[in-house]
Each structure stands twice: as structure tokens, then as C-alpha cells.
Amino acid sequence: MSLVRLAGIFIITFLLTACGGNISSDIVGEWQSDNGVQDLQFMTSGASVITDHKTQRQYQGQCQFSGTTMNCQYETFKYPIIMEVAISGDQLTLTSKSGRTESYRRKD
């Protein structure tokens, strides 16, 4: 591979990464699922709350972010929730390892 081509790939990768924002700060706020089943809230401290509208329960947890991967442990859940995160404007998409997606919109 030529040096010019390699430099071009590096520059494009750097620019895409720099423009991509920081998931751990971009996700802060309240989000409502597109199907209205649950709300998510993320705080700057890493704390998170899931509000389940079917059961009227709230689940408290703590989330960590590595790149676009979110790893959350909630107090009553046996296993952590690990999802890929994508944010575009007011749209949040969470994708599980199995490929299942959940869509949310930022609440006003």
C-alpha cells in the first residue's frame, strides 16, 4: 500500500473520529423509547435510570462507555446490559450483540 494512500486513510479515520463526538457526554439526558414502553435517563456521573411504563418500576444503575460500547449494571439485573450506541441528532439507537435494536428520542 502506498504511503500516500495510507496517510489518506489515517486522515479520514482521524476526522471521522474527531467529528463523532463523545458518546458518554452526548447520551446525557432523558430518552423515550419509540414504542413508549420505557424511558432512559443518563447522568454525567454515569448513573442511569430505566423507567418501565408497563410495570411502573424504575431501575437504578451505573454505565461505563468505551468508544461506542455501553456497559450498564442495574441493581436488580443479574447480568450487565452491553449495547452499541449510535446517536444522530435527537435519535438514540442501541444495538445488542445479537443485532436487536431499540430506538429512542430525546425528551424535551
N, CA, C and O atoms as a GROMACS GRO file, in nm:
protein
  432
    1MET      N    1   0.085  -0.117   0.000
    1MET     CA    2   0.000   0.000   0.000
    1MET      C    3   0.090   0.123   0.000
    1MET      O    4   0.187   0.130   0.075
    2SER      N    5   0.059   0.220  -0.083
    2SER     CA    6   0.144   0.338  -0.093
    2SER      C    7   0.131   0.425   0.032
    2SER      O    8   0.030   0.423   0.102
    3LEU      N    9   0.235   0.501   0.057
    3LEU     CA   10   0.239   0.590   0.172
    3LEU      C   11   0.130   0.696   0.162
    3LEU      O   12   0.071   0.732   0.264
    4VAL      N   13   0.103   0.747   0.043
    4VAL     CA   14   0.001   0.850   0.023
    4VAL      C   15  -0.137   0.792   0.057
    4VAL      O   16  -0.217   0.856   0.125
    5ARG      N   17  -0.163   0.671   0.011
    5ARG     CA   18  -0.292   0.608   0.039
    5ARG      C   19  -0.308   0.582   0.188
    5ARG      O   20  -0.415   0.606   0.244
    6LEU      N   21  -0.204   0.533   0.253
    6LEU     CA   22  -0.207   0.507   0.396
    6LEU      C   23  -0.229   0.636   0.475
    6LEU      O   24  -0.306   0.637   0.571
    7ALA      N   25  -0.164   0.744   0.435
    7ALA     CA   26  -0.183   0.874   0.500
    7ALA      C   27  -0.326   0.923   0.482
    7ALA      O   28  -0.385   0.979   0.574
    8GLY      N   29  -0.382   0.902   0.363
    8GLY     CA   30  -0.520   0.942   0.337
    8GLY      C   31  -0.618   0.869   0.426
    8GLY      O   32  -0.710   0.929   0.481
    9ILE      N   33  -0.598   0.738   0.442
    9ILE     CA   34  -0.685   0.658   0.528
    9ILE      C   35  -0.674   0.706   0.672
    9ILE      O   36  -0.774   0.716   0.742
   10PHE      N   37  -0.552   0.734   0.717
   10PHE     CA   38  -0.532   0.783   0.853
   10PHE      C   39  -0.603   0.916   0.875
   10PHE      O   40  -0.668   0.934   0.978
   11ILE      N   41  -0.592   1.008   0.782
   11ILE     CA   42  -0.655   1.140   0.796
   11ILE      C   43  -0.808   1.127   0.800
   11ILE      O   44  -0.873   1.191   0.882
   12ILE      N   45  -0.864   1.046   0.712
   12ILE     CA   46  -1.009   1.028   0.709
   12ILE      C   47  -1.057   0.965   0.840
   12ILE      O   48  -1.158   1.008   0.896
   13THR      N   49  -0.985   0.864   0.889
   13THR     CA   50  -1.021   0.800   1.015
   13THR      C   51  -1.014   0.899   1.130
   13THR      O   52  -1.104   0.903   1.214
   14PHE      N   53  -0.910   0.980   1.133
   14PHE     CA   54  -0.896   1.081   1.239
   14PHE      C   55  -1.010   1.182   1.235
   14PHE      O   56  -1.066   1.216   1.339
   15LEU      N   57  -1.044   1.230   1.116
   15LEU     CA   58  -1.152   1.329   1.104
   15LEU      C   59  -1.286   1.270   1.144
   15LEU      O   60  -1.365   1.336   1.212
   16LEU      N   61  -1.313   1.148   1.104
   16LEU     CA   62  -1.440   1.084   1.142
   16LEU      C   63  -1.448   1.065   1.293
   16LEU      O   64  -1.554   1.084   1.352
   17THR      N   65  -1.338   1.027   1.355
   17THR     CA   66  -1.335   1.009   1.499
   17THR      C   67  -1.352   1.142   1.571
   17THR      O   68  -1.425   1.151   1.669
   18ALA      N   69  -1.285   1.245   1.523
   18ALA     CA   70  -1.292   1.376   1.586
   18ALA      C   71  -1.431   1.437   1.575
   18ALA      O   72  -1.476   1.505   1.667
   19CYS      N   73  -1.499   1.412   1.464
   19CYS     CA   74  -1.632   1.468   1.444
   19CYS      C   75  -1.741   1.385   1.509
   19CYS      O   76  -1.855   1.428   1.519
   20GLY      N   77  -1.706   1.266   1.554
   20GLY     CA   78  -1.805   1.174   1.606
   20GLY      C   79  -1.858   1.211   1.743
   20GLY      O   80  -1.961   1.157   1.784
   21GLY      N   81  -1.792   1.300   1.815
   21GLY     CA   82  -1.838   1.338   1.947
   21GLY      C   83  -1.799   1.233   2.051
   21GLY      O   84  -1.726   1.138   2.022
   22ASN      N   85  -1.847   1.254   2.170
   22ASN     CA   86  -1.816   1.168   2.281
   22ASN      C   87  -1.947   1.106   2.330
   22ASN      O   88  -2.031   1.177   2.385
   23ILE      N   89  -1.964   0.977   2.311
   23ILE     CA   90  -2.090   0.910   2.345
   23ILE      C   91  -2.126   0.933   2.491
   23ILE      O   92  -2.243   0.959   2.522
   24SER      N   93  -2.029   0.924   2.582
   24SER     CA   94  -2.060   0.936   2.725
   24SER      C   95  -2.115   1.073   2.762
   24SER      O   96  -2.186   1.084   2.862
   25SER      N   97  -2.084   1.177   2.685
   25SER     CA   98  -2.143   1.309   2.712
   25SER      C   99  -2.264   1.335   2.623
   25SER      O  100  -2.358   1.403   2.665
   26ASP      N  101  -2.263   1.283   2.500
   26ASP     CA  102  -2.377   1.304   2.409
   26ASP      C  103  -2.503   1.234   2.457
   26ASP      O  104  -2.614   1.278   2.426
   27ILE      N  105  -2.488   1.127   2.532
   27ILE     CA  106  -2.604   1.047   2.575
   27ILE      C  107  -2.672   1.105   2.700
   27ILE      O  108  -2.784   1.066   2.733
   28VAL      N  109  -2.605   1.198   2.768
   28VAL     CA  110  -2.660   1.256   2.891
   28VAL      C  111  -2.796   1.321   2.863
   28VAL      O  112  -2.810   1.401   2.770
   29GLY      N  113  -2.894   1.286   2.946
   29GLY     CA  114  -3.028   1.342   2.932
   29GLY      C  115  -3.133   1.233   2.941
   29GLY      O  116  -3.105   1.121   2.982
   30GLU      N  117  -3.255   1.269   2.901
   30GLU     CA  118  -3.367   1.175   2.907
   30GLU      C  119  -3.410   1.134   2.767
   30GLU      O  120  -3.416   1.217   2.676
   31TRP      N  121  -3.440   1.006   2.752
   31TRP     CA  122  -3.476   0.947   2.623
   31TRP      C  123  -3.604   0.864   2.639
   31TRP      O  124  -3.619   0.793   2.738
   32GLN      N  125  -3.694   0.874   2.543
   32GLN     CA  126  -3.818   0.797   2.543
   32GLN      C  127  -3.815   0.698   2.428
   32GLN      O  128  -3.784   0.734   2.314
   33SER      N  129  -3.849   0.572   2.458
   33SER     CA  130  -3.849   0.470   2.352
   33SER      C  131  -3.955   0.504   2.248
   33SER      O  132  -4.060   0.559   2.281
   34ASP      N  133  -3.925   0.471   2.123
   34ASP     CA  134  -4.019   0.499   2.014
   34ASP      C  135  -4.151   0.427   2.033
   34ASP      O  136  -4.255   0.474   1.986
   35ASN      N  137  -4.149   0.312   2.102
   35ASN     CA  138  -4.274   0.238   2.126
   35ASN      C  139  -4.342   0.277   2.256
   35ASN      O  140  -4.447   0.223   2.290
   36GLY      N  141  -4.283   0.372   2.331
   36GLY     CA  142  -4.343   0.424   2.453
   36GLY      C  143  -4.338   0.331   2.573
   36GLY      O  144  -4.401   0.359   2.675
   37VAL      N  145  -4.264   0.221   2.563
   37VAL     CA  146  -4.260   0.122   2.670
   37VAL      C  147  -4.171   0.166   2.786
   37VAL      O  148  -4.202   0.137   2.902
   38GLN      N  149  -4.061   0.235   2.756
   38GLN     CA  150  -3.971   0.274   2.864
   38GLN      C  151  -3.898   0.404   2.832
   38GLN      O  152  -3.887   0.444   2.716
   39ASP      N  153  -3.849   0.467   2.937
   39ASP     CA  154  -3.764   0.585   2.926
   39ASP      C  155  -3.628   0.550   2.983
   39ASP      O  156  -3.616   0.466   3.073
   40LEU      N  157  -3.526   0.614   2.931
   40LEU     CA  158  -3.391   0.601   2.984
   40LEU      C  159  -3.342   0.738   3.026
   40LEU      O  160  -3.373   0.839   2.962
   41GLN      N  161  -3.267   0.742   3.133
   41GLN     CA  162  -3.205   0.867   3.176
   41GLN      C  163  -3.058   0.839   3.207
   41GLN      O  164  -3.026   0.744   3.279
   42PHE      N  165  -2.971   0.922   3.152
   42PHE     CA  166  -2.827   0.909   3.175
   42PHE      C  167  -2.775   1.038   3.235
   42PHE      O  168  -2.805   1.147   3.185
   43MET      N  169  -2.698   1.028   3.344
   43MET     CA  170  -2.639   1.143   3.411
   43MET      C  171  -2.489   1.151   3.382
   43MET      O  172  -2.427   1.053   3.340
   44THR      N  173  -2.433   1.269   3.403
   44THR     CA  174  -2.290   1.289   3.377
   44THR      C  175  -2.203   1.201   3.466
   44THR      O  176  -2.090   1.170   3.431
   45SER      N  177  -2.254   1.162   3.582
   45SER     CA  178  -2.180   1.077   3.676
   45SER      C  179  -2.169   0.933   3.629
   45SER      O  180  -2.093   0.854   3.686
   46GLY      N  181  -2.246   0.897   3.524
   46GLY     CA  182  -2.251   0.758   3.478
   46GLY      C  183  -2.373   0.685   3.532
   46GLY      O  184  -2.404   0.574   3.488
   47ALA      N  185  -2.443   0.748   3.626
   47ALA     CA  186  -2.566   0.688   3.679
   47ALA      C  187  -2.671   0.684   3.569
   47ALA      O  188  -2.673   0.768   3.479
   48SER      N  189  -2.758   0.584   3.577
   48SER     CA  190  -2.863   0.567   3.478
   48SER      C  191  -2.989   0.515   3.544
   48SER      O  192  -2.984   0.444   3.644
   49VAL      N  193  -3.105   0.552   3.486
   49VAL     CA  194  -3.233   0.505   3.536
   49VAL      C  195  -3.316   0.456   3.417
   49VAL      O  196  -3.330   0.526   3.317
   50ILE      N  197  -3.371   0.336   3.430
   50ILE     CA  198  -3.468   0.285   3.333
   50ILE      C  199  -3.605   0.297   3.400
   50ILE      O  200  -3.624   0.248   3.511
   51THR      N  201  -3.699   0.360   3.333
   51THR     CA  202  -3.838   0.366   3.380
   51THR      C  203  -3.920   0.278   3.288
   51THR      O  204  -3.935   0.307   3.170
   52ASP      N  205  -3.975   0.171   3.344
   52ASP     CA  206  -4.058   0.076   3.269
   52ASP      C  207  -4.203   0.115   3.286
   52ASP      O  208  -4.257   0.106   3.397
   53HIS      N  209  -4.268   0.160   3.179
   53HIS     CA  210  -4.406   0.207   3.188
   53HIS      C  211  -4.508   0.093   3.201
   53HIS      O  212  -4.620   0.116   3.246
   54LYS      N  213  -4.470  -0.028   3.163
   54LYS     CA  214  -4.562  -0.142   3.178
   54LYS      C  215  -4.576  -0.182   3.325
   54LYS      O  216  -4.686  -0.207   3.373
   55THR      N  217  -4.462  -0.187   3.395
   55THR     CA  218  -4.464  -0.231   3.534
   55THR      C  219  -4.463  -0.115   3.633
   55THR      O  220  -4.479  -0.136   3.754
   56GLN      N  221  -4.444   0.007   3.582
   56GLN     CA  222  -4.434   0.126   3.667
   56GLN      C  223  -4.317   0.117   3.765
   56GLN      O  224  -4.324   0.169   3.877
   57ARG      N  225  -4.208   0.051   3.722
   57ARG     CA  226  -4.089   0.036   3.806
   57ARG      C  227  -3.974   0.116   3.749
   57ARG      O  228  -3.968   0.143   3.629
   58GLN      N  229  -3.884   0.154   3.838
   58GLN     CA  230  -3.760   0.219   3.797
   58GLN      C  231  -3.643   0.133   3.841
   58GLN      O  232  -3.644   0.073   3.948
   59TYR      N  233  -3.542   0.129   3.755
   59TYR     CA  234  -3.422   0.051   3.782
   59TYR      C  235  -3.303   0.146   3.782
   59TYR      O  236  -3.280   0.217   3.684
   60GLN      N  237  -3.228   0.147   3.891
   60GLN     CA  238  -3.110   0.232   3.906
   60GLN      C  239  -2.986   0.154   3.864
   60GLN      O  240  -2.972   0.036   3.895
   61GLY      N  241  -2.896   0.222   3.794
   61GLY     CA  242  -2.775   0.155   3.751
   61GLY      C  243  -2.660   0.250   3.729
   61GLY      O  244  -2.669   0.371   3.753
   62GLN      N  245  -2.552   0.193   3.684
   62GLN     CA  246  -2.429   0.267   3.653
   62GLN      C  247  -2.379   0.221   3.518
   62GLN      O  248  -2.372   0.102   3.491
   63CYS      N  249  -2.344   0.317   3.432
   63CYS     CA  250  -2.297   0.284   3.296
   63CYS      C  251  -2.155   0.333   3.274
   63CYS      O  252  -2.114   0.437   3.325
   64GLN      N  253  -2.083   0.256   3.196
   64GLN     CA  254  -1.949   0.294   3.150
   64GLN      C  255  -1.948   0.286   2.999
   64GLN      O  256  -2.018   0.204   2.940
   65PHE      N  257  -1.867   0.370   2.936
   65PHE     CA  258  -1.859   0.376   2.792
   65PHE      C  259  -1.715   0.358   2.747
   65PHE      O  260  -1.622   0.413   2.804
   66SER      N  261  -1.701   0.278   2.642
   66SER     CA  262  -1.571   0.258   2.579
   66SER      C  263  -1.596   0.270   2.429
   66SER      O  264  -1.650   0.178   2.367
   67GLY      N  265  -1.555   0.382   2.372
   67GLY     CA  266  -1.587   0.407   2.232
   67GLY      C  267  -1.737   0.418   2.218
   67GLY      O  268  -1.800   0.503   2.281
   68THR      N  269  -1.796   0.332   2.135
   68THR     CA  270  -1.942   0.333   2.117
   68THR      C  271  -2.011   0.219   2.192
   68THR      O  272  -2.130   0.194   2.171
   69THR      N  273  -1.936   0.151   2.279
   69THR     CA  274  -1.994   0.041   2.357
   69THR      C  275  -2.036   0.090   2.495
   69THR      O  276  -1.959   0.154   2.566
   70MET      N  277  -2.160   0.060   2.531
   70MET     CA  278  -2.215   0.096   2.661
   70MET      C  279  -2.228  -0.032   2.744
   70MET      O  280  -2.281  -0.132   2.697
   71ASN      N  281  -2.179  -0.027   2.868
   71ASN     CA  282  -2.186  -0.140   2.960
   71ASN      C  283  -2.252  -0.090   3.088
   71ASN      O  284  -2.193  -0.014   3.164
   72CYS      N  285  -2.378  -0.134   3.112
   72CYS     CA  286  -2.454  -0.087   3.227
   72CYS      C  287  -2.487  -0.202   3.320
   72CYS      O  288  -2.526  -0.311   3.276
   73GLN      N  289  -2.471  -0.177   3.448
   73GLN     CA  290  -2.509  -0.274   3.551
   73GLN      C  291  -2.619  -0.211   3.635
   73GLN      O  292  -2.598  -0.108   3.699
   74TYR      N  293  -2.738  -0.275   3.635
   74TYR     CA  294  -2.851  -0.225   3.712
   74TYR      C  295  -2.866  -0.309   3.837
   74TYR      O  296  -2.839  -0.429   3.835
   75GLU      N  297  -2.910  -0.246   3.945
   75GLU     CA  298  -2.910  -0.308   4.078
   75GLU      C  299  -2.988  -0.439   4.087
   75GLU      O  300  -2.950  -0.526   4.165
   76THR      N  301  -3.094  -0.455   4.011
   76THR     CA  302  -3.173  -0.578   4.022
   76THR      C  303  -3.155  -0.674   3.905
   76THR      O  304  -3.221  -0.778   3.899
   77PHE      N  305  -3.066  -0.640   3.811
   77PHE     CA  306  -3.043  -0.726   3.695
   77PHE      C  307  -2.926  -0.818   3.724
   77PHE      O  308  -2.824  -0.774   3.778
   78LYS      N  309  -2.939  -0.943   3.689
   78LYS     CA  310  -2.834  -1.041   3.715
   78LYS      C  311  -2.710  -1.015   3.628
   78LYS      O  312  -2.597  -1.031   3.675
   79TYR      N  313  -2.731  -0.976   3.503
   79TYR     CA  314  -2.621  -0.956   3.409
   79TYR      C  315  -2.616  -0.811   3.361
   79TYR      O  316  -2.718  -0.743   3.359
   80PRO      N  317  -2.498  -0.764   3.322
   80PRO     CA  318  -2.490  -0.628   3.269
   80PRO      C  319  -2.557  -0.618   3.131
   80PRO      O  320  -2.572  -0.718   3.061
   81ILE      N  321  -2.596  -0.499   3.096
   81ILE     CA  322  -2.651  -0.471   2.963
   81ILE      C  323  -2.538  -0.410   2.882
   81ILE      O  324  -2.486  -0.304   2.917
   82ILE      N  325  -2.501  -0.477   2.774
   82ILE     CA  326  -2.393  -0.428   2.688
   82ILE      C  327  -2.452  -0.404   2.549
   82ILE      O  328  -2.503  -0.495   2.485
   83MET      N  329  -2.443  -0.279   2.505
   83MET     CA  330  -2.504  -0.240   2.377
   83MET      C  331  -2.409  -0.147   2.302
   83MET      O  332  -2.327  -0.077   2.361
   84GLU      N  333  -2.422  -0.149   2.170
   84GLU     CA  334  -2.355  -0.050   2.086
   84GLU      C  335  -2.447   0.072   2.078
   84GLU      O  336  -2.568   0.057   2.063
   85VAL      N  337  -2.390   0.190   2.088
   85VAL     CA  338  -2.466   0.314   2.092
   85VAL      C  339  -2.442   0.396   1.966
   85VAL      O  340  -2.327   0.412   1.923
   86ALA      N  341  -2.550   0.447   1.908
   86ALA     CA  342  -2.540   0.540   1.796
   86ALA      C  343  -2.634   0.656   1.825
   86ALA      O  344  -2.752   0.635   1.855
   87ILE      N  345  -2.583   0.778   1.815
   87ILE     CA  346  -2.665   0.897   1.838
   87ILE      C  347  -2.657   0.984   1.713
   87ILE      O  348  -2.548   1.017   1.666
   88SER      N  349  -2.774   1.020   1.662
   88SER     CA  350  -2.782   1.109   1.547
   88SER      C  351  -2.888   1.213   1.578
   88SER      O  352  -3.008   1.185   1.572
   89GLY      N  353  -2.844   1.333   1.611
   89GLY     CA  354  -2.938   1.438   1.650
   89GLY      C  355  -3.011   1.397   1.776
   89GLY      O  356  -2.948   1.370   1.879
   90ASP      N  357  -3.144   1.391   1.770
   90ASP     CA  358  -3.225   1.352   1.885
   90ASP      C  359  -3.265   1.205   1.882
   90ASP      O  360  -3.356   1.165   1.954
   91GLN      N  361  -3.198   1.126   1.800
   91GLN     CA  362  -3.228   0.983   1.787
   91GLN      C  363  -3.116   0.901   1.850
   91GLN      O  364  -2.998   0.920   1.818
   92LEU      N  365  -3.153   0.810   1.940
   92LEU     CA  366  -3.060   0.718   2.004
   92LEU      C  367  -3.096   0.577   1.960
   92LEU      O  368  -3.212   0.536   1.971
   93THR      N  369  -2.997   0.503   1.911
   93THR     CA  370  -3.019   0.364   1.873
   93THR      C  371  -2.923   0.277   1.954
   93THR      O  372  -2.802   0.300   1.954
   94LEU      N  373  -2.979   0.177   2.021
   94LEU     CA  374  -2.900   0.080   2.096
   94LEU      C  375  -2.910  -0.054   2.025
   94LEU      O  376  -3.019  -0.099   1.991
   95THR      N  377  -2.795  -0.117   2.003
   95THR     CA  378  -2.793  -0.245   1.932
   95THR      C  379  -2.723  -0.349   2.019
   95THR      O  380  -2.610  -0.328   2.064
   96SER      N  381  -2.791  -0.461   2.042
   96SER     CA  382  -2.734  -0.570   2.122
   96SER      C  383  -2.637  -0.653   2.039
   96SER      O  384  -2.629  -0.637   1.918
   97LYS      N  385  -2.564  -0.741   2.106
   97LYS     CA  386  -2.470  -0.830   2.036
   97LYS      C  387  -2.542  -0.919   1.936
   97LYS      O  388  -2.484  -0.958   1.834
   98SER      N  389  -2.670  -0.950   1.965
   98SER     CA  390  -2.746  -1.036   1.874
   98SER      C  391  -2.807  -0.959   1.756
   98SER      O  392  -2.868  -1.018   1.667
   99GLY      N  393  -2.790  -0.826   1.757
   99GLY     CA  394  -2.840  -0.745   1.647
   99GLY      C  395  -2.976  -0.682   1.672
   99GLY      O  396  -3.027  -0.611   1.585
  100ARG      N  397  -3.036  -0.708   1.788
  100ARG     CA  398  -3.165  -0.646   1.822
  100ARG      C  399  -3.144  -0.498   1.849
  100ARG      O  400  -3.051  -0.460   1.920
  101THR      N  401  -3.231  -0.412   1.792
  101THR     CA  402  -3.216  -0.268   1.811
  101THR      C  403  -3.332  -0.211   1.890
  101THR      O  404  -3.445  -0.259   1.884
  102GLU      N  405  -3.301  -0.106   1.964
  102GLU     CA  406  -3.400  -0.027   2.037
  102GLU      C  407  -3.379   0.118   1.997
  102GLU      O  408  -3.265   0.165   1.992
  103SER      N  409  -3.488   0.188   1.969
  103SER     CA  410  -3.479   0.328   1.926
  103SER      C  411  -3.545   0.419   2.028
  103SER      O  412  -3.651   0.387   2.083
  104TYR      N  413  -3.481   0.532   2.052
  104TYR     CA  414  -3.528   0.631   2.149
  104TYR      C  415  -3.517   0.770   2.089
  104TYR      O  416  -3.435   0.794   2.000
  105ARG      N  417  -3.600   0.862   2.138
  105ARG     CA  418  -3.592   1.003   2.102
  105ARG      C  419  -3.566   1.083   2.228
  105ARG      O  420  -3.620   1.053   2.335
  106ARG      N  421  -3.484   1.186   2.214
  106ARG     CA  422  -3.453   1.272   2.328
  106ARG      C  423  -3.580   1.344   2.372
  106ARG      O  424  -3.654   1.397   2.290
  107LYS      N  425  -3.603   1.344   2.504
  107LYS     CA  426  -3.720   1.413   2.558
  107LYS      C  427  -3.686   1.561   2.574
  107LYS      O  428  -3.573   1.598   2.601
  108ASP      N  429  -3.788   1.644   2.555
  108ASP     CA  430  -3.767   1.789   2.570
  108ASP      C  431  -3.758   1.831   2.713
  108ASP      O  432  -3.741   1.949   2.742
   0.00000   0.00000   0.00000
